[in-house]
Amino acid sequence: LLALTTTAQSIIPLYPEGIPCANDLEEEEVMRKDIGRMVTSVHTPLLEHHAPVPHLATGAAIMVIPGGGYTIEAWGHEGEDIAHYFLTEGLQVFILKHRLPRKESAPRKSHVALDDARPGVQTTRLQADSVGINRDQMAVMVLSAGGHLAAPAAVHHWHS
């Protein structure tokens, strides 16, 4: 319980110099009793970073990509709840918030989610030294549609 209540959290933008193929959507979230917080519209893709309490830190990290059929992101039970578990195991956790293809206009639908997942992986790797992550102990965890998205993102080779 201590790890859950003293967790540091930061927001890391994926595109500090401007979002390619930016949309004009407003960020939207809703709460549901069965699955908790749901992201229903994304304008600004980002990573939400959660760090374990220092005495539990293992040097390992995981990027979590919540599912939701590309219509929503099940941020509560497939993002934050998963993060809390891994924090108690001493891992750094990065939860990816990506744009949702079903909310995008036709020219962007086919690529915005992958366009966001790739810099998510790269940004997580770039954060390694500054937050005490061993680059050989990094993983991506996915749920549902997040798995469909993570496969090409995880196998893409990054130079960082």
C-alpha positions in Angstrom: 0.0 0.0 0.0 2.9 2.4 0.7 4.1 2.0 -2.9 0.6 3.1 -4.2 0.3 6.1 -2.0 3.8 7.6 -2.5 4.1 7.1 -6.2 5.6 9.9 -8.1 3.8 10.7 -11.4 4.8 12.9 -14.4 3.4 13.5 -17.8 5.8 13.2 -20.7 4.6 14.7 -24.1 5.4 12.5 -27.1 5.8 15.5 -29.4 7.3 18.4 -27.6 7.9 20.2 -30.9 4.4 19.8 -32.3 2.1 16.9 -33.0 2.3 15.6 -36.6 -1.2 15.2 -38.1 -2.7 17.0 -35.1 -6.4 16.9 -34.7 -8.7 19.5 -33.2 -10.4 17.2 -30.8 -10.9 18.1 -27.1 -9.6 15.6 -24.6 -12.5 13.6 -23.1 -12.7 11.1 -20.3 -15.6 9.4 -18.6 -15.9 7.2 -15.5 -17.8 3.8 -15.5 -18.4 1.7 -12.5 -17.3 -1.5 -14.2 -14.0 -0.4 -15.8 -13.2 3.0 -14.2 -11.7 5.9 -16.1 -12.0 5.7 -19.9 -10.2 8.1 -22.3 -12.7 8.7 -25.1 -10.9 11.4 -27.1 -7.2 12.2 -27.4 -5.7 15.4 -28.8 -2.3 15.3 -27.1 -0.5 11.9 -27.1 1.6 11.3 -24.0 3.2 8.9 -21.6 2.1 9.0 -18.0 5.1 8.0 -15.9 4.7 6.3 -12.5 7.8 5.5 -10.4 8.0 3.0 -7.5 9.2 4.1 -4.1 13.0 4.0 -4.2 13.6 1.1 -1.9 11.4 -1.1 -4.2 13.0 0.0 -7.6 14.4 -2.9 -9.6 15.7 -0.9 -12.6 13.1 -2.6 -14.8 10.4 -0.7 -16.7 7.3 -1.4 -18.6 5.2 0.6 -21.1 1.5 -0.3 -20.8 -0.9 0.2 -23.7 -4.5 0.0 -22.5 -7.1 -1.6 -24.8 -10.5 -0.3 -25.9 -11.1 -1.3 -29.5 -9.5 2.0 -30.8 -12.7 3.7 -29.7 -11.7 4.3 -26.1 -8.7 3.6 -23.9 -9.6 1.6 -20.7 -7.3 3.8 -18.6 -8.6 2.7 -15.3 -8.5 -1.1 -15.2 -6.1 -1.6 -18.1 -3.8 1.3 -17.3 -3.7 2.6 -13.8 -4.6 -0.7 -12.1 -1.9 -2.5 -14.1 0.5 0.3 -13.2 -0.2 -0.1 -9.5 0.6 -3.8 -9.6 3.9 -3.3 -11.4 4.8 -0.5 -9.0 4.5 -2.9 -6.1 7.0 -5.1 -8.0 9.5 -2.3 -8.3 9.1 -1.4 -12.0 8.9 2.0 -13.5 5.6 2.2 -15.5 4.8 4.3 -18.5 1.2 4.3 -19.7 0.7 5.3 -23.3 -2.1 7.7 -24.2 -2.5 7.6 -28.0 -4.9 9.1 -30.5 -7.9 6.9 -31.2 -8.4 6.1 -34.9 -12.2 6.0 -34.7 -12.2 9.6 -33.7 -9.8 10.7 -36.4 -10.6 12.0 -39.9 -10.1 9.7 -42.9 -6.6 10.5 -43.9 -5.2 10.0 -40.4 -7.3 6.9 -39.3 -4.9 4.3 -40.6 -1.7 5.6 -38.9 -2.1 7.9 -35.9 -2.1 5.2 -33.2 1.0 3.6 -34.5 2.6 7.0 -35.1 2.0 7.6 -31.3 3.2 4.1 -30.2 6.5 4.4 -31.9 7.7 7.6 -30.1 6.2 6.1 -26.9 8.7 3.2 -27.1 11.5 5.6 -28.1 10.6 8.1 -25.3 10.6 5.4 -22.7 14.0 4.3 -23.8 15.3 7.9 -23.8 14.0 8.3 -20.2 16.0 5.2 -19.1 19.2 6.9 -17.8 17.4 9.9 -16.2 15.0 7.7 -14.1 17.3 4.7 -13.4 16.1 2.1 -15.8 18.3 -0.7 -17.1 17.8 -0.7 -20.9 18.0 -4.5 -20.9 15.0 -4.7 -18.6 12.3 -2.9 -20.5 9.1 -4.4 -21.8 5.7 -3.5 -23.4 2.5 -4.8 -21.9 -0.6 -4.7 -23.9 -4.3 -5.4 -23.5 -6.9 -6.0 -26.2 -6.5 -3.5 -29.0 -3.3 -2.3 -27.3 -1.8 -5.7 -28.5 -2.7 -5.0 -32.0 -1.0 -1.6 -31.8 2.1 -2.8 -29.8 3.2 -5.6 -32.1 4.6 -3.3 -34.8 5.8 -0.7 -32.3 7.6 -3.3 -30.1 9.5 -4.9 -33.0 10.5 -1.6 -34.6 14.2 -1.0 -34.0 15.0 2.3 -32.3 18.4 4.0 -32.2 18.5 5.6 -28.8 
